[in-house]
Amino acid sequence: MHDTAHLVSDVMTRTVVALGRGTTYKDIVRAMHRWKVSALPVLESGDRVVGVVSEADLLAKEEYGITDVAGPAKAGAVTAEQLMTAPAITVPEHASIRQAARIMALHQVKRLPVVDDRGALKGIVSRSDLLRVFLRVDEDIAEEVRREVVDVLFPAPAEPVRVEVRDGVVQLTGRIRDTTLVPVTARLVRAVEGVVDVRCLLAGPPRRPDLDPDLPDAERGRALPASRGS
């Protein structure tokens, strides 16, 4: 197969800094500063993700102050358990990169803890990790499109289907026997990792020339047998 990263587990960072429930406010700040991250998962039982502490959670104390009774509860929080957002927004390690991107967009977060079926922490995936698929070279994309899409849908095209890729934009040209497959083709090509856009310029087979263009279709059908016998 190819070296495309289809799954979250292919692009995630496996070395993860995590917090315990009792980790103090200042230790959380120190960890974020040291590792240059904006959020950290909180674990219990050694590896199970129960929440996430982000910079936004920490800033509540700065915004309202510990003595501001009108501020949120997190303004007075001093441990990870009190600060964390729970339950944690996570992504399964076998989820697709597109699924992870949708979760990030839906919840407006920049990174996600990656977990296994038990909820145990396996890694962290960030926005920049998900964008790595677009670093794939054009030649690899073209080869996969030919093998996984063109050769499967059009084993005997009316004429060869040409695949050209430039800066991740795929262009398909040629003639196929069934033009109803054009929308399907575009959708499958767009699903190939690293594809930025698709220009599907496939056409149907060339029309056969009319034997007698001056006759209406119905009369032409009746006239053909007589012309063969003359």
C-alpha positions as CSV (number, residue, x, y, z in Angstrom):
1,M,0.0,0.0,0.0
2,H,1.0,3.7,0.2
3,D,2.4,5.7,3.1
4,T,-0.6,7.9,3.6
5,A,-1.6,8.6,7.1
6,H,-5.3,7.7,7.2
7,L,-5.8,7.3,10.9
8,V,-5.3,9.5,13.9
9,S,-2.8,6.9,15.3
10,D,-0.6,7.5,12.2
11,V,-0.1,11.2,13.0
12,M,-0.5,11.6,16.7
13,T,2.2,12.4,19.2
14,R,2.8,9.4,21.4
15,T,4.9,11.0,24.1
16,V,2.3,12.9,26.2
17,V,2.6,15.0,29.3
18,A,-0.4,14.4,31.5
19,L,-1.7,15.5,34.9
20,G,-3.1,13.8,37.9
21,R,-6.2,15.0,39.6
22,G,-4.2,16.5,42.4
23,T,-1.6,18.4,40.3
24,T,-1.4,22.0,41.6
25,Y,-2.2,25.2,39.7
26,K,1.4,26.3,39.5
27,D,2.7,22.9,38.5
28,I,0.2,22.9,35.6
29,V,1.4,26.3,34.5
30,R,5.0,25.1,34.7
31,A,4.2,22.0,32.6
32,M,2.5,24.0,29.9
33,H,5.3,26.5,29.7
34,R,8.0,23.8,29.6
35,W,6.3,21.6,27.0
36,K,4.9,24.6,25.0
37,V,1.3,23.2,25.0
38,S,-2.0,24.9,25.6
39,A,-3.9,22.0,27.2
40,L,-3.1,18.9,29.2
41,P,-5.1,15.7,29.8
42,V,-6.0,14.7,33.4
43,L,-5.7,11.0,34.2
44,E,-6.9,8.7,36.9
45,S,-6.0,5.0,37.5
46,G,-2.7,5.7,35.7
47,D,-3.9,6.1,32.2
48,R,-7.7,6.8,31.8
49,V,-8.5,10.3,30.6
50,V,-11.1,12.0,32.8
51,G,-10.7,15.6,31.8
52,V,-8.6,18.3,30.2
53,V,-7.1,21.5,31.6
54,S,-6.6,24.3,29.1
55,E,-5.1,27.8,29.2
56,A,-8.7,29.1,29.2
57,D,-9.4,27.1,32.5
58,L,-6.3,28.6,34.1
59,L,-7.0,32.2,33.0
60,A,-10.3,32.3,35.0
61,K,-8.2,33.0,38.1
62,E,-6.4,35.9,36.3
63,E,-9.6,37.3,34.9
64,Y,-11.7,37.3,38.1
65,G,-9.2,36.9,40.9
66,I,-9.5,34.5,43.8
67,T,-11.5,37.0,45.9
68,D,-14.1,37.9,43.3
69,V,-17.2,36.1,44.6
70,A,-19.0,37.0,41.3
71,G,-16.5,35.0,39.3
72,P,-16.8,31.4,38.2
73,A,-15.9,28.5,40.4
74,K,-12.7,27.9,38.5
75,A,-11.4,31.3,39.6
76,G,-10.8,29.7,43.0
77,A,-9.6,26.3,41.8
78,V,-6.1,25.1,42.9
79,T,-5.9,21.6,41.5
80,A,-6.3,19.9,38.1
81,E,-9.5,18.2,39.3
82,Q,-11.1,21.5,40.1
83,L,-9.8,23.2,37.0
84,M,-10.4,20.6,34.3
85,T,-13.2,20.4,31.8
86,A,-14.9,17.1,32.1
87,P,-15.8,14.8,30.6
88,A,-12.8,15.1,28.3
89,I,-13.4,15.6,24.5
90,T,-11.3,12.7,23.0
91,V,-10.9,10.9,19.8
92,P,-10.4,7.1,19.3
93,E,-7.0,6.1,18.0
94,H,-8.5,4.3,15.0
95,A,-10.6,7.3,14.0
96,S,-9.9,8.8,10.6
97,I,-8.1,12.1,10.3
98,R,-11.3,13.7,8.9
99,Q,-13.3,12.5,11.9
100,A,-10.7,14.1,14.2
101,A,-10.9,17.4,12.3
102,R,-14.7,17.4,12.6
103,I,-14.5,16.9,16.4
104,M,-12.0,19.7,16.7
105,A,-14.2,22.1,14.6
106,L,-17.4,21.1,16.5
107,H,-15.9,21.7,19.9
108,Q,-13.5,24.5,18.9
109,V,-10.4,22.9,20.4
110,K,-6.8,22.8,19.1
111,R,-5.8,19.4,20.3
112,L,-7.4,16.1,21.3
113,P,-6.3,13.3,23.6
114,V,-6.3,10.0,21.7
115,V,-7.7,7.1,23.6
116,D,-8.2,3.3,23.1
117,D,-11.4,1.4,23.7
118,R,-10.9,1.6,27.5
119,G,-10.5,5.3,27.4
120,A,-6.8,5.0,28.2
121,L,-4.5,7.7,26.8
122,K,-2.5,6.7,23.8
123,G,-1.3,10.1,22.4
124,I,-2.3,13.6,21.5
125,V,-3.3,14.9,18.1
126,S,-3.2,18.6,17.2
127,R,-4.4,20.7,14.3
128,S,-0.8,20.7,12.8
129,D,-0.7,16.9,13.0
130,L,-3.9,16.6,10.9
131,L,-2.5,19.0,8.3
132,R,0.5,16.8,7.7
133,V,-1.5,14.8,5.1
134,F,-1.3,17.8,2.8
135,L,2.5,17.5,2.7
136,R,2.1,14.3,0.5
137,V,3.8,14.6,-2.8
138,D,1.7,14.9,-6.0
139,E,3.2,11.7,-7.5
140,D,2.0,9.6,-4.6
141,I,-1.5,11.1,-4.8
142,A,-1.7,10.5,-8.6
143,E,-0.6,6.9,-8.1
144,E,-3.3,6.2,-5.5
145,V,-6.0,7.9,-7.5
146,R,-5.1,5.7,-10.5
147,R,-5.0,2.5,-8.5
148,E,-7.8,2.9,-6.0
149,V,-10.3,4.9,-8.1
150,V,-9.7,5.0,-11.9
151,D,-8.6,1.3,-12.3
152,V,-11.6,0.1,-10.2
153,L,-14.3,2.3,-11.7
154,F,-13.1,2.3,-15.3
155,P,-11.4,-1.0,-16.2
156,A,-12.2,-0.6,-19.9
157,P,-12.7,3.2,-20.6
158,A,-13.6,4.5,-24.0
159,E,-10.2,6.0,-24.0
160,P,-7.5,6.2,-21.3
161,V,-8.3,8.3,-18.3
162,R,-5.5,10.7,-17.5
163,V,-4.7,11.7,-13.9
164,E,-2.7,14.9,-13.3
165,V,-2.0,16.3,-9.9
166,R,-0.5,19.7,-9.1
167,D,-0.2,21.1,-5.6
168,G,-2.7,18.6,-4.4
169,V,-5.3,19.5,-7.1
170,V,-6.3,16.4,-9.1
171,Q,-7.5,16.7,-12.7
172,L,-9.1,13.8,-14.5
173,T,-9.6,13.9,-18.3
174,G,-10.6,11.3,-20.9
175,R,-13.7,9.5,-22.1
176,I,-15.7,6.9,-20.1
177,R,-18.6,4.7,-21.1
178,D,-20.9,5.6,-18.2
179,T,-21.0,9.3,-17.3
180,T,-23.3,8.6,-14.3
181,L,-20.1,7.6,-12.5
182,V,-18.6,11.1,-12.7
183,P,-20.0,12.3,-9.4
184,V,-18.9,9.1,-7.7
185,T,-15.5,9.5,-9.1
186,A,-15.1,13.0,-7.9
187,R,-16.2,12.0,-4.4
188,L,-13.8,9.1,-4.2
189,V,-10.9,11.1,-5.4
190,R,-11.7,13.9,-2.9
191,A,-11.5,11.2,-0.1
192,V,-7.9,10.4,-1.0
193,E,-5.6,11.8,1.7
194,G,-3.7,14.9,0.6
195,V,-6.2,15.9,-2.1
196,V,-6.9,19.6,-2.0
197,D,-9.5,19.8,-4.8
198,V,-10.8,17.8,-7.7
199,R,-11.5,18.9,-11.3
200,C,-13.3,16.0,-13.0
201,L,-13.4,16.7,-16.8
202,L,-14.4,13.2,-17.8
203,A,-16.7,12.9,-20.9
204,G,-18.8,10.2,-22.4
205,P,-17.9,8.2,-25.6
206,P,-17.8,10.2,-28.8
207,R,-21.2,10.3,-30.7
208,R,-21.5,8.2,-33.8
209,P,-22.1,10.4,-36.9
210,D,-25.6,10.5,-38.3
211,L,-26.0,8.4,-41.5
212,D,-28.5,10.9,-42.9
213,P,-28.7,14.0,-40.8
214,D,-31.5,15.5,-42.9
215,L,-34.1,12.9,-41.8
216,P,-35.9,13.0,-38.5
217,D,-35.0,10.2,-36.1
218,A,-38.2,8.2,-36.8
219,E,-37.9,8.4,-40.6
220,R,-34.2,7.6,-40.5
221,G,-35.0,4.4,-38.7
222,R,-37.4,3.4,-41.5
223,A,-35.1,4.5,-44.3
224,L,-32.1,2.5,-43.2
225,P,-33.2,-0.9,-44.5
226,A,-34.1,0.5,-47.9
227,S,-30.7,2.2,-48.2
228,R,-28.9,-1.1,-47.5
229,G,-30.8,-2.9,-50.3
230,S,-30.2,-0.3,-52.9
